[in-house]
């Protein structure tokens, strides 16, 4: 069910009839979805539904076998170098160079984005404090806990002030206080005009944060639109369970 409330000019991300296969396995089949500027959207689906593959296609890490993906009019694969300047990506399991401190990782990322390193670090200084990362930045990033790696990954996603944030299971490994801070940060970013899409298994996070959502299962996008349209008076969990139940053989 497409969201028909947004004009074409309001759309930052457009995914049109995308199919992706790995060998004989079809991971995504004819997926179409769009993301409006300045909105937070949730992507829900069981394990293996194709969520991470879709994010990798948007990042230009993978190429679709059919269909098109664009961000601000740029083809996600053909223009992938330019696209990466528009996107902040937080993977489910961030991995860092074992011999670099958190600060050095941030400096490296800023330099790769063509930013003045000192200016970029100054811009995220307040966020470093809010995330409780000041002391940790001078420690080896590879030694961080899972939650601290997520926090550093979020700093990396935001350091170049991208118009789009793609977050893969962003609160995995975060404690309650850090998860609440994440919610606050996402609302603040959206208020600045940033488009945000994140995957999660947690229905309550989508209901608390998102205006729009999509449910994917078996590589197919089953439903998308505003939360009110999707729920239709029911809980999001009820809708999710109903739509993702395997079809009896």
C-alpha positions in Angstrom: 0.0 0.0 0.0 1.9 3.1 -1.1 1.9 6.4 0.8 0.1 8.8 -1.5 0.4 11.9 0.6 3.8 13.0 -0.7 4.5 14.7 -4.0 7.4 13.4 -6.1 9.5 16.5 -5.1 9.2 15.5 -1.4 10.8 12.1 -1.9 14.4 11.6 -1.1 14.6 7.9 -1.6 12.9 5.9 -4.4 13.0 2.2 -4.7 11.3 0.9 -7.9 10.6 -2.8 -8.6 13.9 -4.0 -7.1 14.9 -7.6 -7.3 18.2 -9.1 -5.9 19.4 -12.7 -6.1 22.4 -14.5 -4.7 22.9 -17.5 -7.0 19.6 -19.2 -7.3 18.2 -17.6 -4.1 15.9 -14.6 -4.5 16.5 -12.3 -1.5 14.4 -9.4 -2.7 11.5 -9.7 -5.2 9.9 -6.7 -7.0 10.3 -4.3 -4.0 9.0 -0.7 -4.4 9.1 1.9 -1.6 9.8 5.6 -1.2 11.0 7.7 1.7 9.9 11.3 2.2 12.3 14.1 3.2 12.5 14.8 6.9 10.6 11.8 8.1 11.5 8.8 10.2 10.5 5.4 8.7 10.7 1.9 10.2 11.5 -1.2 8.3 10.1 -4.3 10.0 10.6 -7.9 9.0 11.6 -11.4 10.4 15.1 -12.6 10.3 16.2 -13.2 6.7 13.4 -11.0 5.3 15.9 -8.9 3.2 16.2 -5.8 5.3 20.0 -5.7 5.4 20.2 -6.5 1.7 18.0 -3.6 0.9 20.1 -1.3 2.9 23.3 -2.5 1.2 21.6 -1.8 -2.2 20.8 1.7 -1.1 24.5 2.2 0.0 25.7 1.0 -3.4 27.5 -1.9 -1.8 25.4 -4.3 -3.9 23.9 -3.9 -7.4 20.2 -4.8 -8.0 19.5 -7.5 -10.6 16.4 -5.6 -11.7 14.8 -2.3 -10.8 16.2 1.0 -9.7 17.2 2.7 -6.4 17.9 6.4 -6.2 18.7 8.9 -3.5 18.1 12.5 -4.3 17.9 11.5 -8.0 21.3 9.7 -7.9 21.5 6.0 -8.9 22.6 4.1 -5.8 25.0 1.9 -7.7 26.1 3.9 -10.7 26.6 7.1 -8.6 27.6 5.2 -5.4 30.6 7.5 -4.6 28.4 10.6 -4.6 25.6 8.7 -2.8 27.9 7.8 0.1 28.2 11.6 0.8 24.5 11.8 1.2 24.1 8.8 3.5 25.1 8.1 7.1 25.1 4.3 7.6 25.1 2.5 10.9 25.4 -1.3 10.5 24.1 -3.8 13.0 27.6 -4.8 13.9 30.1 -2.0 13.4 33.7 -3.1 12.8 36.7 -0.9 13.3 40.4 -1.1 12.7 42.0 -2.8 15.7 44.9 -0.4 15.9 42.9 2.9 15.8 41.4 4.8 18.7 37.8 6.0 18.5 39.1 9.5 17.9 41.4 8.3 15.1 38.5 6.5 13.5 36.4 9.7 13.5 39.4 11.6 12.1 39.8 9.1 9.3 36.2 9.2 8.4 36.1 13.0 8.4 39.2 13.0 6.1 37.6 10.4 3.7 34.5 12.7 3.4 36.8 15.6 2.4 36.0 17.5 5.6 38.3 19.7 7.7 39.1 17.2 10.4 39.2 19.7 13.3 35.9 21.3 12.3 34.2 18.0 11.9 35.2 16.8 15.4 34.2 20.1 16.8 30.7 19.7 15.3 30.2 16.3 17.1 31.8 17.4 20.4 28.4 18.0 22.0 27.2 14.6 20.8 30.3 12.9 22.1 29.5 14.3 25.5 25.8 13.3 25.3 26.8 9.7 24.4 29.3 9.5 27.2 32.2 8.9 24.8 34.8 11.5 25.8 37.1 9.2 27.6 36.5 6.2 25.3 37.6 8.1 22.2 41.2 7.7 23.3 40.9 4.0 23.7 41.1 1.4 20.9 37.8 1.2 19.2 38.1 -2.6 18.6 38.1 -3.0 22.4 34.7 -1.3 22.9 31.7 -3.1 24.1 28.9 -3.7 21.6 27.0 -0.7 22.9 30.0 1.6 22.7 30.7 0.4 19.1 27.1 1.4 18.3 27.7 4.8 19.7 30.9 5.3 17.7 29.1 4.1 14.6 26.4 6.7 15.2 29.0 9.4 15.4 30.5 8.2 12.2 27.1 8.2 10.5 26.5 11.8 11.6 29.9 13.4 11.2 29.3 14.6 7.6 25.8 15.8 8.3 24.1 13.6 5.7 20.5 14.2 4.5 19.8 10.5 4.9 20.5 8.1 7.8 20.2 4.3 7.3 20.3 2.5 10.6 20.4 -1.3 10.8 19.1 -2.5 14.2 20.5 0.7 15.8 19.5 0.0 19.4 20.9 -3.6 19.6 23.4 -3.6 22.4 22.2 -0.3 24.0 21.0 0.0 27.5 17.7 1.7 28.4 19.2 5.1 29.0 21.2 5.0 25.7 18.1 3.8 23.8 16.1 6.8 25.1 19.0 9.1 24.1 18.9 7.5 20.6 15.2 8.3 20.3 15.9 11.9 21.3 18.7 12.2 18.7 16.6 10.8 15.9 13.7 13.2 16.6 16.2 16.1 16.7 17.7 15.0 13.3 14.3 14.7 11.7 13.3 18.1 13.0 16.4 19.4 11.1 15.1 17.8 7.9 17.1 14.6 8.0 15.4 11.5 6.5 15.8 8.5 8.7 15.1 4.8 8.0 15.9 2.1 10.5 15.3 -1.6 10.7 14.2 -3.2 14.0 12.3 -6.2 15.4 10.8 -4.0 18.1 7.3 -2.8 17.3 7.2 -0.3 20.2 10.2 1.6 18.8 8.5 2.1 15.4 5.3 3.2 17.1 7.2 5.7 19.3 9.5 7.1 16.6 8.0 6.7 13.2 5.4 8.3 11.1 5.8 5.8 8.3 6.7 2.1 8.1 7.0 -0.9 5.9 6.8 -4.6 6.5 9.0 -7.0 4.5 8.9 -10.8 4.6 10.3 -13.5 2.3 12.0 -10.8 0.2 8.7 -9.0 -0.6 7.5 -5.7 0.6 4.1 -6.6 2.0 2.8 -3.2 3.1 4.0 0.4 3.4 2.5 3.7 4.3 1.7 5.8 7.4 1.4 3.9 10.7 -2.2 4.8 10.9 -2.9 3.3 7.5 -1.0 0.1 8.3 -2.5 -0.4 11.8 -6.1 0.4 10.8 -7.2 0.5 14.4 -5.1 -2.5 15.5 -1.7 -2.8 17.2 1.3 -2.9 14.9 2.3 -6.3 16.4 -1.1 -7.8 15.4 -0.7 -6.5 11.8 2.9 -7.8 11.7 2.1 -11.3 12.9 -0.8 -11.6 10.5 1.1 -10.4 7.5 4.3 -12.4 8.1 2.8 -15.8 8.9 4.1 -18.4 6.5 1.5 -19.5 4.0 0.3 -23.1 4.7 1.4 -25.6 2.1 
